[in-house]
Amino acid sequence: DTAVSQTPKYLVTQMGNDKSIKCEQNLGHDTMYWYKQDSKKFLKIMFSYNNKELIINETVPNRFSPKSPDKAHLNLHINSLELGDSAVYFCASSQGRDIEQFFGPGTRLTVL
Amino acid sequence: GNSVTQMEGPVTLSEEAFLTINCTYTATGYPSLFWYVQYPGEGLQLLLKATKADDKGSNKGFEATYRKETTSFHLEKGSVQVSDSAVYFCALYNAGNMLTFGGGTRLMVKP
């Protein structure tokens, strides 16, 4: 009974490709997030959705497009992948403005 | 804006040694403060939190006290174990559902 799950766990792809990462939470939370963790472990928020509506977009290139089909899912689609997109991407969720966020296991994206 | 600064790692200790990982922050208002832990190959887990000045968060032998006068939230443990080896992140939460993280500190505990 995983609380926040992500697929795939690993993703290796060529520059220029388009790829998606999926996230699902079974905690009944209404707010979900995407974070990017670079090779130096620095963690930065990318997006946040509340009740399927975008509430945070932190200066992320337009090539990144989050999609929330329902409150339990927040997928991340990336167009025209670049070498600098290589990182670990974490999904997280919380209940409204509850300060505690629950993180998924991460997706390691490698762009060759 | 908000920012969190942690001591750079790695921190290498022997088992049963005393641990301190420093964390200082800059924020407007009255943020909540957190320590998250990331074990190898896993996502972040909340370790402890404090929501107001002078609060002490504690969990699994780890402690941190919210010091508003020094804008600090240092993580301590009296006796570390090999299983504590991980990356530790200090974070603050302010208005707008945003967590701001420090750069992470890798802890390596040797038997």
Interface residues (C-beta under 8 A of the other chain):
Chain A: V4 T31 Y33 K40 K41 F42 L43 K44 I45 S48 N50 I55 I56 F90 A92 S94 R97 I99 E100 Q101 F102 F103 G104 P105 G106
Chain B: S32 F34 Y36 Q38 G41 E42 G43 L44 Q45 L46 K49 T51 V87 F89 Y93 G96 N97 M98 L99 F101 G103 G104 R106
